Amino acid sequence: MRRAGQPRVGMAGWRARRRGLLLGGRCTRFILACLALCMAPAMAGVQDDTDTRGEKAAYLYKFAPFVDWPDPTAQFPSGAFRICVVGGQPFDGMLDRAVQGHTVGGRPIAVQQLASVTGNPGCSVMFIAGPDARSVAQTLAAVRGSPVLTVTDGAEGLDDTGIINFVVEDSRVRFEINARAAADNRLKISSKLLSLAKRVTGQDQTR
């Protein structure tokens, strides 16, 4: 009902107003759709990063059955399979969740965070984090010759690459193996794990 004093709106005016409302609604939906499309790659990138970090965390204890340590004391320092993360916290609790309820050789898995190392602190596996190639190289040098499975992430140089080095291709986690580095640390990598590696280096230097 039209109130007193309000101008009469004809059919043409009503249609124009309705058309404006429809166009406004369409524009809003279009803008929201554009925003969703713009955000999708970023959200996918976050999900991919979470997925790959989770895979890397699981690999750290799943490598164990395919590696021979020189003796049980070396594999199970202090009676546990110890995974040390040096130089950062790249997993945000994913590693602790990944190993929960699992064992290696019937022994519990312990996760330890270390800022740096000057020798072997008693680790079965050592994941060396951080983008600083020099500090990674120093950590690798500190445990060279000790029975520690060293793992790096995306390393490219000879000095900052561990026995196992993670690489990501098409959002999939792959790994490279340096057989010479394994021999230097008195570890033996099984042929099955070698066959799964993207690349194996240093095999001819171990013979």
C-alpha positions as CSV (number, residue, x, y, z in Angstrom):
1,M,0.0,0.0,0.0
2,R,1.3,3.4,-0.9
3,R,1.7,5.8,2.0
4,A,0.5,9.4,1.9
5,G,3.0,11.7,0.3
6,Q,4.9,9.0,-1.5
7,P,5.1,9.3,-5.3
8,R,3.3,6.8,-7.3
9,V,5.6,4.2,-8.9
10,G,4.4,3.1,-12.2
11,M,4.9,-0.3,-13.8
12,A,8.0,0.9,-15.7
13,G,9.5,2.1,-12.5
14,W,8.8,-1.1,-10.7
15,R,10.4,-3.1,-13.5
16,A,13.5,-0.9,-13.5
17,R,13.8,-1.3,-9.7
18,R,13.4,-5.1,-10.0
19,R,16.0,-5.2,-12.8
20,G,18.4,-3.3,-10.6
21,L,18.0,-5.7,-7.8
22,L,18.5,-8.7,-10.1
23,L,21.6,-7.1,-11.6
24,G,22.9,-6.3,-8.2
25,G,22.5,-9.9,-7.0
26,R,24.2,-11.2,-10.2
27,C,27.1,-8.8,-9.7
28,T,27.5,-9.9,-6.1
29,R,27.5,-13.6,-7.1
30,F,30.0,-12.9,-9.9
31,I,32.4,-11.1,-7.5
32,L,32.1,-13.9,-5.0
33,A,32.8,-16.5,-7.7
34,C,35.9,-14.5,-8.9
35,L,37.2,-14.3,-5.3
36,A,36.7,-18.1,-4.9
37,L,38.7,-18.7,-8.1
38,C,41.5,-16.4,-7.0
39,M,41.7,-18.0,-3.6
40,A,41.6,-21.6,-4.9
41,P,45.3,-21.8,-6.0
42,A,46.5,-20.4,-2.7
43,M,44.3,-22.8,-0.6
44,A,45.4,-25.7,-2.8
45,G,49.0,-24.6,-2.2
46,V,48.4,-24.7,1.6
47,Q,46.8,-28.1,1.4
48,D,49.6,-29.4,-0.8
49,D,52.2,-28.2,1.7
50,T,50.4,-29.8,4.5
51,D,50.1,-33.1,2.6
52,T,53.8,-33.2,1.7
53,R,54.9,-32.4,5.2
54,G,52.7,-35.2,6.5
55,E,54.3,-37.6,4.0
56,K,57.8,-36.6,5.0
57,A,57.0,-37.0,8.6
58,A,55.7,-40.6,8.0
59,Y,58.8,-41.5,5.9
60,L,61.1,-40.7,8.7
61,Y,60.1,-43.8,10.6
62,K,59.0,-45.9,7.6
63,F,62.6,-45.8,6.3
64,A,63.8,-47.9,9.3
65,P,63.0,-51.4,8.0
66,F,65.1,-50.8,4.9
67,V,68.2,-49.6,6.7
68,D,70.7,-51.7,8.6
69,W,72.5,-50.1,11.5
70,P,75.8,-51.7,12.7
71,D,74.3,-52.8,16.0
72,P,71.2,-52.5,18.1
73,T,72.7,-49.9,20.3
74,A,73.2,-47.6,17.3
75,Q,69.7,-48.2,16.0
76,F,68.0,-47.8,19.4
77,P,70.0,-45.3,21.5
78,S,68.6,-45.3,25.1
79,G,66.4,-48.2,24.1
80,A,64.2,-46.2,21.7
81,F,64.2,-45.4,18.0
82,R,65.0,-41.7,18.2
83,I,64.1,-39.3,15.4
84,C,65.8,-35.9,15.9
85,V,64.8,-32.8,14.1
86,V,67.5,-30.2,14.0
87,G,67.4,-26.5,13.2
88,G,63.6,-25.8,13.0
89,Q,60.1,-27.1,13.5
90,P,58.9,-27.9,10.0
91,F,56.3,-30.4,11.0
92,D,54.1,-28.5,13.4
93,G,53.3,-31.6,15.5
94,M,52.7,-33.8,12.4
95,L,55.7,-36.0,13.2
96,D,54.6,-36.6,16.8
97,R,51.1,-37.6,15.5
98,A,52.6,-39.8,12.7
99,V,54.7,-41.9,15.1
100,Q,52.0,-42.2,17.7
101,G,51.2,-45.9,18.4
102,H,54.0,-47.1,16.1
103,T,57.1,-49.0,16.9
104,V,60.4,-49.9,15.2
105,G,61.6,-53.4,15.9
106,G,59.3,-53.5,18.8
107,R,60.9,-50.5,20.4
108,P,59.1,-47.2,21.0
109,I,59.7,-44.1,18.8
110,A,60.9,-41.0,20.4
111,V,60.9,-37.5,18.7
112,Q,63.4,-34.9,19.9
113,Q,63.8,-31.3,18.7
114,L,67.3,-29.9,18.7
115,A,68.5,-26.4,17.9
116,S,71.9,-27.6,16.8
117,V,74.4,-30.4,17.3
118,T,78.2,-30.6,17.7
119,G,78.3,-34.4,17.6
120,N,76.0,-37.4,17.6
121,P,73.4,-36.8,20.4
122,G,72.2,-40.3,20.1
123,C,69.8,-40.2,17.1
124,S,68.7,-43.1,14.9
125,V,67.4,-40.7,12.3
126,M,68.3,-37.0,12.0
127,F,66.1,-34.7,9.9
128,I,68.0,-31.4,9.3
129,A,65.6,-28.5,8.6
130,G,66.2,-25.0,7.5
131,P,67.1,-23.2,4.3
132,D,70.6,-22.3,5.3
133,A,72.8,-24.7,3.4
134,R,75.9,-23.8,5.4
135,S,74.3,-24.7,8.8
136,V,72.9,-28.0,7.2
137,A,76.4,-28.8,6.0
138,Q,77.8,-28.2,9.4
139,T,75.3,-30.5,11.0
140,L,76.0,-33.2,8.5
141,A,79.7,-32.9,9.2
142,A,79.1,-33.1,12.9
143,V,77.6,-36.6,12.6
144,R,79.6,-37.9,9.7
145,G,81.0,-41.3,10.6
146,S,78.3,-41.9,13.2
147,P,75.6,-44.5,12.6
148,V,72.9,-41.9,12.0
149,L,70.5,-41.8,9.0
150,T,70.6,-38.2,8.0
151,V,67.7,-36.8,6.0
152,T,67.6,-33.4,4.3
153,D,64.8,-31.6,2.4
154,G,65.3,-30.1,-1.1
155,A,69.1,-29.9,-0.8
156,E,71.0,-29.3,-4.0
157,G,74.7,-29.1,-3.0
158,L,77.0,-32.0,-2.3
159,D,77.9,-30.7,1.2
160,D,74.3,-30.0,2.4
161,T,72.7,-33.3,1.2
162,G,72.0,-36.1,3.6
163,I,72.0,-39.8,3.1
164,I,68.4,-39.3,2.0
165,N,67.2,-36.1,0.5
166,F,63.5,-35.3,-0.1
167,V,62.3,-33.8,-3.3
168,V,58.8,-32.8,-4.3
169,E,57.5,-33.4,-7.9
170,D,54.0,-32.6,-8.9
171,S,52.9,-32.4,-5.2
172,R,54.4,-35.9,-4.6
173,V,57.2,-36.6,-2.2
174,R,60.1,-38.4,-3.7
175,F,63.6,-39.0,-2.4
176,E,67.2,-39.4,-3.5
177,I,69.8,-41.6,-1.8
178,N,73.5,-41.0,-1.4
179,A,75.0,-44.5,-1.0
180,R,78.5,-43.2,-0.3
181,A,77.2,-41.0,2.6
182,A,75.4,-44.1,4.0
183,A,78.6,-46.1,3.9
184,D,80.5,-43.3,5.6
185,N,78.0,-43.5,8.5
186,R,78.3,-47.3,8.5
187,L,74.7,-47.8,7.4
188,K,73.5,-50.2,4.7
189,I,70.5,-49.3,2.5
190,S,68.4,-52.2,1.2
191,S,68.2,-52.8,-2.5
192,K,64.4,-52.4,-2.3
193,L,64.7,-48.8,-0.9
194,L,67.3,-48.0,-3.5
195,S,65.0,-49.2,-6.3
196,L,62.3,-46.8,-5.0
197,A,64.6,-43.8,-5.0
198,K,64.3,-41.1,-7.7
199,R,68.0,-41.0,-7.9
200,V,70.9,-42.9,-6.3
201,T,74.4,-41.5,-6.2
202,G,77.7,-42.7,-4.9
203,Q,77.1,-46.4,-5.5
204,D,80.3,-46.9,-7.5
205,Q,82.3,-45.4,-4.6
206,T,81.1,-48.0,-2.1
207,R,82.5,-50.9,-3.9
